Amino acid sequence: MKKTNEVKPQIKVYAKLALERYRLMSKKEKSRYLAALSADCQVSRQHARRVMWELMRPGPKPVSKKRGRKPIYHDDSVVWWLQSLWVDLNYPNTKLMPVMLKEWLKYFMHDDFTSEVRNKLLAMSTGTMESLLRSYKREHGKKHFAATKGKGRLQRMYVRIPQRELNFKINICGYFEGDTVAHCGDRLMGRHAWTLNNCCIHSSWTESEAFLGKEEESILASLIAMRGRLPFSMKGYHTDCGSEFLNDTVATYLEDPRNYATQTHGRAYKKNDQARVEQKNWTQVRQSFGYDRVEEQRVVDCMNDIYRNELRILRNFFTPTQKQKSKIRVNSKYKRKFEVPKTPYGRVMEDPSVSQNVKDKLKAEKELHNPFEVKKRLDEKLKFFEKLLQNQKQNTEQTKSASVGDKKEAA
C-alpha cells in the first residue's frame, strides 16, 4: 500500500461525516473504525488516524520539537577556542585531545578564555570534537605527498642479526624501534638530509636526529647522540631490512658489552613489523618539517635544535599516545579496544624497571616547562626553518644558473 502525506478529498469528506460519531466511540471502536477507513480509502492506518486527529483539533498545527539533547557545544566562541587549541596542541588526534586538554589547560591563561568555555571543552567528548573540527581539519591540516623508496639489503647480515618474533610483546621501557625518514623533496638522487627516528615500544618515548647522507657512520653517530638523551637504557633495537641498519658498523657497536642492545630486524616489505615508529614518522617528523628537500648543514643544525629541545619536550612530556589493548575478529571485521591515553612520561613513571632516581629527574624536568610557551618557541623555530629553506632554494637556483652559464661559455 502506497503511503502519502497529502490529504485525499474523499477521506476528508468521509471523516467529516463520521466525526461526531467518532468522538463518542470507545478505544476499541475507534481502532476498528480507523482500520475500515484506511481500507476503504486505500491509505495507511496512520494516515487515517492523522486526518481524524486534525479534524478534532482545528487550528494551526503544533510545531514539532527536535528530538534529542539540545546542542550545548555549538557556540561560536567554544568552536573557535577548540580550533585554536587544536593548532596550539600541534594538530593532535581528536581521540587524544580530552586527555591533552586536562594537562595543557593548567598552563593556559588568556583574558577572553572564560571558565564557562574551559568547562565545556573539558566536558566535550571525542566524537563532538571530531564533528566540530572535521571541516576545519580538512582546510587547515598539513597536507604533503610521499616520495620515499626502499633500499637494498645485505643477505649475510640476516645470519648475524636475527628476525624478531611476530608475537613479540614487551611491558618495560628500553626496547626501541628505529627508522629513517628522507628529506629529499620529489627526488632521491643526490646528497640530502635524513632523520633517524627512534620510538620506545612500551612508553612511546621518541628521540630523533637529523644528518646529511645515509652512511653507516651517520647512523651510528646519531644513534649514540640519542642514547645519551634517553632517561633509561636501551635494551633492544629493532629496525627494517635497510642496509643503513644491517651493517658491520652498527652491529659491532650494539654487540659491544659496553653498549649492548639486542638488534633485530623485521620481514622484508612488511612495514607493520615496526608499526610504532612508522606512526611517529608523521607526528614527529613530517608534521613539523614536511617533505621539502634539505641539502645544507645549517638547515640540518636547525632541525636538530628543534628535535633535541622543543619537539622532544612536547612529544614526551605533554602529548599522550593511545595503545591497543585487545583485537578480536568478529566475522569480517576487527573489534579493537584501547587503553586510556597516557604520555610517554606517564608510562615511564609507572614502569617499575625504571629507577626512582631517574623518575625524580624527569619530574623535576617536567616542572620547568610550560607547554604553551614551548609550543610558541617551536613555532618561532619552524618559521626560521622555513626561511632557511627559502635561502637554500635561492642558492640552489643561483648555482644552477651559474653552471648553465659556464657551459654556454665553454661551448
VOGU-3710 file (C-alpha; in Angstrom, 3 decimals, decimal comma):
1> mkktnevkpq> 0,000/0,000/0,000  1,488/3,320/-1,071  1,776/5,926/1,676  1,328/9,637/1,019  1,473/12,826/3,115  -1,274/14,621/1,125  -4,852/14,500/2,494  -7,125/12,983/-0,154  -10,504/14,801/-0,623  -12,605/11,651/-0,311
11> ikvyaklale> -11,131/10,617/3,049  -11,530/14,163/4,399  -15,226/14,279/3,392  -15,835/10,810/4,779  -14,091/11,707/8,039  -16,134/14,892/8,481  -19,406/12,991/8,161  -18,358/10,494/10,863  -16,599/12,994/13,136  -19,362/13,335/15,770
21> ryrlmskkek> -19,867/9,575/15,878  -16,071/9,084/16,154  -15,916/11,323/19,244  -18,358/9,048/21,134  -16,611/5,799/20,229  -14,579/3,751/22,687  -10,917/2,949/22,103  -11,639/-0,432/20,525  -14,380/1,029/18,318  -12,021/3,802/17,147
31> srylaalsad> -9,437/1,185/16,261  -11,958/-0,778/14,154  -13,198/2,418/12,509  -9,689/3,563/11,544  -8,925/0,130/10,076  -12,099/0,272/7,955  -11,424/3,904/6,924  -7,880/3,127/5,772  -9,102/0,060/3,829  -11,976/1,902/2,103
41> cqvsrqharr> -9,889/4,956/1,148  -6,710/2,939/0,374  -4,440/4,819/2,765  -2,359/3,737/5,709  -3,927/3,446/9,135  -1,562/6,090/10,495  -2,675/8,484/7,752  -6,345/7,912/8,603  -5,607/8,489/12,282  -3,795/11,753/11,460
51> vmwelmrpgp> -6,810/13,003/9,418  -9,219/12,342/12,294  -6,830/13,996/14,744  -6,575/17,171/12,615  -10,362/17,416/12,339  -10,789/17,039/16,095  -8,189/19,771/16,775  -8,733/22,586/14,259  -6,269/25,474/14,002  -2,555/25,745/13,240
61> kpvskkrgrk> -0,505/22,586/13,540  1,794/22,372/16,568  5,457/22,790/15,807  7,258/19,513/16,342  10,287/19,735/18,613  13,584/18,233/17,572  14,356/15,065/19,440  17,491/14,517/21,454  19,620/16,712/23,678  19,932/20,379/22,852
71> piyhddsvvw> 23,342/21,327/21,368  25,460/22,888/24,092  28,853/22,959/22,347  27,920/24,749/19,118  28,569/28,207/20,499  30,845/30,185/18,159  33,281/31,027/20,954  33,596/27,371/22,034  34,208/26,228/18,441  36,762/28,997/17,876
81> wlqslwvdln> 38,702/28,114/21,031  38,566/24,412/20,140  40,059/25,130/16,711  42,726/27,423/18,149  43,732/24,924/20,818  43,894/22,129/18,247  46,567/24,146/16,427  48,343/25,099/19,681  48,403/21,427/20,738  50,228/20,669/17,449
91> ypntklmpvm> 47,381/19,059/15,448  46,675/16,012/17,687  44,243/13,193/17,059  40,817/14,104/18,481  40,826/10,853/20,483  43,780/12,233/22,435  42,552/15,815/22,818  40,468/15,348/26,027  43,499/13,947/27,849  45,749/16,663/26,435
101> lkewlkyfmh> 43,349/19,460/27,384  43,259/18,315/31,011  47,048/18,601/31,129  47,616/21,646/28,923  44,820/23,926/30,175  46,538/24,126/33,564  49,113/26,375/31,884  46,800/28,310/29,547  45,891/31,860/30,545  44,011/34,340/28,341
111> ddftsevrnk> 41,675/37,245/29,083  38,956/36,049/26,674  39,184/32,416/27,757  36,328/32,208/30,284  35,713/29,498/32,828  32,490/28,550/31,005  34,394/27,815/27,792  37,035/25,904/29,781  34,408/23,692/31,436  32,691/22,986/28,114
121> llamstgtme> 35,960/21,983/26,473  36,863/19,676/29,357  33,412/18,054/29,281  33,371/17,604/25,482  33,583/14,060/24,109  35,915/12,912/21,342  33,004/12,450/18,924  31,807/16,023/19,430  35,354/17,337/18,935  35,690/15,372/15,723
131> sllrsykreh> 32,381/16,676/14,318  33,232/20,290/15,195  36,784/20,046/13,817  36,133/17,947/10,707  35,779/20,785/8,190  38,478/22,874/9,900  40,974/19,994/9,801  40,257/19,452/6,117  41,074/23,082/5,283  43,915/23,809/7,722
141> gkkhfaatkg> 45,557/20,429/8,251  49,024/19,908/6,799  48,941/18,012/3,515  52,023/16,586/1,822  52,942/13,932/-0,686  55,228/10,977/-0,074  58,368/10,269/-2,093  60,343/7,582/-0,295  61,826/4,364/-1,643  63,316/1,250/-0,092
151> kgrlqrmyvr> 66,999/0,379/-0,029  68,856/-2,828/-0,747  69,673/-5,432/1,914  72,713/-7,475/2,781  71,889/-11,189/2,848  74,839/-12,113/5,042  73,639/-9,757/7,804  70,458/-11,818/8,159  72,526/-14,545/9,790  74,243/-12,160/12,188
161> ipqrelnfki> 71,117/-10,130/13,066  68,040/-12,305/13,772  64,481/-11,613/12,740  62,156/-10,595/15,567  59,360/-12,963/16,544  55,918/-11,982/15,259  54,274/-12,396/18,675  56,892/-10,205/20,367  55,437/-8,356/23,371  57,146/-6,201/25,961
171> nicgyfegdt> 55,932/-4,329/29,067  59,066/-2,461/30,192  60,953/0,530/28,827  64,140/0,192/26,800  63,135/-1,716/23,636  63,188/0,646/20,647  62,122/0,648/17,015  64,146/2,738/14,555  63,538/4,079/11,061  64,961/6,683/8,676
181> vahcgdrlmg> 62,936/9,468/7,033  64,143/11,150/3,838  64,066/14,933/3,403  64,536/14,663/-0,355  61,666/16,608/-1,904  60,491/14,973/-5,131  63,719/13,078/-5,931  66,054/10,756/-4,032  69,111/11,475/-6,184  71,971/13,484/-4,734
191> rhawtlnncc> 73,029/14,184/-1,176  70,243/15,333/1,128  69,192/15,181/4,773  67,736/12,224/6,661  66,152/11,836/10,094  66,790/8,835/12,322  63,605/8,333/14,341  63,592/6,050/17,416  60,498/5,110/19,448  60,261/3,052/22,650
201> ihsswtesea> 57,742/0,233/22,215  56,337/0,331/25,760  56,418/4,024/26,683  56,339/5,651/23,174  59,298/7,820/24,238  60,662/9,291/20,993  64,084/10,692/20,075  65,155/11,971/16,658  68,355/13,190/14,998  68,951/14,691/11,539
211> flgkeeesil> 72,078/14,301/9,392  73,303/14,662/5,793  73,779/11,456/3,819  72,624/7,994/4,889  76,019/6,436/5,573  76,739/3,887/8,287  78,823/6,420/10,216  75,990/8,963/10,215  73,528/6,385/11,551  75,934/5,342/14,289
221> asliamrgrl> 76,734/8,932/15,352  73,002/9,786/15,530  72,252/6,617/17,499  74,991/7,431/20,045  73,731/11,018/20,409  70,149/9,870/21,039  71,183/7,206/23,556  72,849/9,988/25,553  69,498/11,804/25,854  67,441/8,765/26,907
231> pfsmkgyhtd> 66,251/8,703/30,544  66,620/4,889/30,607  68,979/2,403/28,997  68,418/0,843/25,578  67,900/-2,930/25,862  66,803/-3,765/22,317  66,848/-2,148/18,882  64,501/-3,249/16,079  64,600/-1,860/12,517  63,594/-2,687/8,970
241> cgseflndtv> 65,817/-4,502/6,475  67,618/-1,383/5,225  71,365/-1,590/4,675  71,854/1,529/6,799  70,967/-0,617/9,849  72,079/-4,093/8,813  75,812/-3,450/8,534  79,039/-4,200/10,415  79,375/-0,700/11,876  76,008/-0,611/13,697
251> atyledprny> 76,063/-4,327/14,558  79,550/-4,138/16,097  78,541/-1,131/18,208  75,395/-2,830/19,566  77,283/-6,086/20,235  79,909/-4,300/22,341  79,323/-5,207/26,050  79,620/-1,514/27,000  76,781/-0,562/24,592  74,978/-3,882/24,307
261> atqthgrayk> 71,434/-3,960/22,934  69,689/-6,849/21,195  69,425/-5,975/17,500  66,638/-7,493/15,388  65,002/-6,767/12,042  61,548/-7,231/10,571  60,359/-9,024/7,477  61,098/-7,541/4,069  58,334/-5,273/2,690  56,311/-5,574/5,939
271> kndqarveqk> 56,101/-2,076/7,410  53,761/-3,190/10,194  56,630/-5,112/11,804  57,817/-1,711/13,099  54,422/-0,005/13,170  55,090/2,192/16,215  57,983/4,109/14,698  56,155/4,285/11,350  53,390/6,209/13,123  55,953/8,524/14,700
281> nwtqvrqsfg> 57,415/9,324/11,276  54,341/11,501/10,712  53,808/13,088/14,126  57,497/13,521/14,934  58,997/14,399/11,535  56,591/15,072/8,681  54,125/17,136/10,681  56,893/19,596/11,601  59,245/19,605/8,596  57,096/18,288/5,767
291> ydrveeqrvv> 58,590/16,806/2,593  60,853/19,661/1,455  64,363/18,894/0,273  67,147/19,747/2,759  70,717/19,958/1,446  72,606/22,427/3,692  74,203/21,722/7,057  72,809/24,879/8,683  69,265/23,674/7,941  70,146/20,300/9,487
301> dcmndiyrne> 71,504/22,079/12,576  68,199/23,955/12,915  66,286/20,660/12,693  68,471/19,088/15,389  67,933/22,104/17,640  64,176/21,510/17,381  64,479/17,719/17,807  66,637/17,984/20,937  64,610/20,694/22,720  61,058/21,819/21,954
311> lrilrnfftp> 59,820/18,789/19,996  61,352/16,354/22,495  59,665/18,132/25,420  56,233/18,393/23,800  56,083/14,818/22,498  57,468/13,043/25,552  56,095/15,110/28,439  52,814/16,646/27,247  51,452/14,650/24,275  49,543/11,437/25,177
321> tqkqkskirv> 49,503/8,379/22,960  46,932/5,600/22,703  47,905/1,935/22,801  45,813/-1,007/21,639  44,600/-3,249/24,460  42,959/-6,075/22,517  41,989/-7,013/18,963  39,243/-9,553/18,240  37,975/-10,613/14,832  34,178/-10,680/14,504
331> nskykrkfev> 33,177/-12,159/11,112  34,951/-9,936/8,558  35,703/-7,044/10,918  38,104/-6,438/13,788  36,901/-5,138/17,140  39,631/-3,165/18,915  39,824/-1,878/22,463  42,311/0,777/23,556  43,919/1,729/26,824  43,460/5,123/28,446
341> pktpygrvme> 45,725/7,642/26,613  48,906/8,447/28,540  52,002/10,497/27,881  55,374/8,729/27,443  56,427/10,480/30,652  53,453/8,925/32,488  54,293/5,420/31,266  57,927/5,813/32,315  56,830/6,949/35,785  54,618/3,842/36,116
351> dpsvsqnvkd> 57,342/1,424/34,957  58,865/-0,439/37,957  62,015/-1,242/35,960  62,978/2,467/35,886  64,856/3,625/38,985  63,369/6,196/41,347  66,348/8,486/40,773  65,511/8,695/37,065  61,852/9,348/37,843  62,750/12,215/40,193
361> klkaekelhn> 64,913/13,806/37,494  62,135/13,519/34,919  59,596/15,014/37,321  61,879/17,976/38,033  62,479/18,444/34,301  58,768/18,492/33,503  58,013/21,123/36,169  60,402/23,520/34,412  58,309/23,713/31,243  55,011/25,317/30,220
371> pfevkkrlde> 53,692/23,503/27,104  52,202/26,660/25,563  55,490/28,522/25,892  57,356/25,536/24,459  54,889/25,388/21,546  55,396/29,126/20,948  59,168/28,665/20,772  58,656/25,692/18,449  56,572/27,795/16,044  59,228/30,516/16,014
381> klkffekllq> 61,979/27,992/15,216  59,846/26,405/12,484  59,414/29,849/10,885  63,193/30,256/10,976  63,483/26,791/9,414  61,206/27,926/6,562  63,410/30,985/5,973  66,499/28,779/5,800  64,733/26,575/3,256  63,889/29,600/1,118
391> nqkqnteqtk> 67,524/30,756/1,230  68,647/27,244/0,313  66,324/27,202/-2,718  67,647/30,586/-3,868  71,231/29,383/-3,522  70,406/26,242/-5,493  68,806/28,248/-8,300  71,794/30,601/-8,467  74,185/27,656/-8,617  72,206/26,062/-11,436
401> sasvgdkkea> 72,061/29,294/-13,446  75,809/29,824/-12,948  76,611/26,279/-14,120  74,405/26,738/-17,193  76,244/29,992/-17,987  79,614/28,294/-17,671  78,562/25,533/-20,042  77,411/28,074/-22,635  80,732/29,934/-22,429  82,680/26,695/-22,756
411> a> 80,639/25,746/-25,825
//
